[in-house]
Amino acid sequence: MSMKFIYTVIVFMLLVNASTAQEKEEKEKLSMKVFKDSLDGKLDMSDFLINFHGFIPVAQIVTEPALGGIGVMLTPIFIQPNKHQDLGEFVPPDITAAFVGITGNKTWGIGALRIASLPKQHLKYRLGAVYGDVNMDFFRNIPVVGEQKFPFNFNTTAAFASVLRQIGETQLFVGLEYLYLHNKVRPDFDFLQLPDFIDDKALDNNLSSVGIAMEFDKRDNVFSPNKGLYVVSDFRMNGAWTGSDYTYQNWNIAAFQYFQFAPKLVSGFRAEGKLQFADAPFYVKPGISLRGVPLARYQGDQTFLLETEQRYDFTDRWSAVGFVGAAKAITKELSFSEADLVYNYGTGFRYLIARKFGLRTGVDVAWSNEDFGWYIVFGSAWNNRN
């Protein structure tokens, strides 16, 4: 998939939106009132998204420590209520997004994503494509030396698709997913020979996985939930029969539970496990995903994680959050009890930017064992990390 094709897709999306908005503007004049909520007069994007087919222009700072700690990413996010809303049944809105970004360590990327439902067919689907030139550090413990940093450059093309079907009248969806990755990897260090955890095939390969996926979603909204249960799981297989240069399997499972113990207090709990079977390239090993922990800092054959986040709504618009979590990365050499305990803690704030969608955005700051990070959050931070 070429960059020219991806650029064409994104430009087409923006032109279609501009044309639709222009047609709408002929019927209803676009004014600053569109960006104010009819209930409290505060800044709100709901009517602009719904009535003018607009988008939230998320121009956010990239703060991921593993990508240089600073950068910028432009992400227009189009959100529309699904056309087939059944009375009394929540149907998630359709989401279309594109992004282009660059970071302080010269990482850059471009991509597009579509998440939507077809309620009459009892289906939901996701489509995505990404091209990136990524510079990222990986860490390994070397005998005598201790923890050593290994910087790499990745030239990556990725495509993803999933289709899930509803089971009966429940909120359980089951289906298939496909992930394709083409990677060209260049070590950016001066060792005379590659470390033991890298083989020659890892430097230029195709990864192609077919998976069985399950999703159970009883949240009251998909962006910033107040209550409900969300469970996701998938089992992915890579092999010659899928077109992959490696043979291995991944099983991922995560559960998110939200309780609204009081009108202004929302308590969230997250439990997650990632397991990998057989030998895979070092850069797709399961890693611990916590705010304040750099991506790929702690990798293993298995990772297990627990985290809680508490949100207190001071007003209908403004909220404060606090969170704390713990995780372990298990390898063939280290058992669960022997593995280091990785922890995080932090705080942040949220603003209800689109009331009709229950969408909150804000900023988090987080600390972990040896690192610090700050994050611009769109919706739930757990959605961003999942």
Secondary structure, 3 states (H helix, E strand, C coil): CCHHHHHHHHHHHHHHHHHHHHHHHHHCCCCHHHHECCCCCCECCHHHHHHCCCEEEEEEECCCHHHCCCEEEEEEEEEECCCCCCCCCCCCCEEEEEEEEEECCCCEEEEEEEEEEEHHHCEEEEEEEEEEEEEEEEEEEECCCEEEEEEEEEEEEEEEEEEEEECCCCCEEEEEEEEEEEEEEEECCCCCCCCCCCCHHHHEEEEEEEEEEEEEECCCCCCCCCCEEEEEEEEEEECHHHCCCCCEEEEEEEEEEEEEEECCEEEEEEEEEEEEECCCCHHHCCECCCCCCCCCCCECCEEEEEEEEEEEECCCCEEEEEEEEEEEEECCCCCCCCCCCEEEEEEEEEEEEEHHHCEEEEEEEEEECCCEEEEEEECCHHHHHC
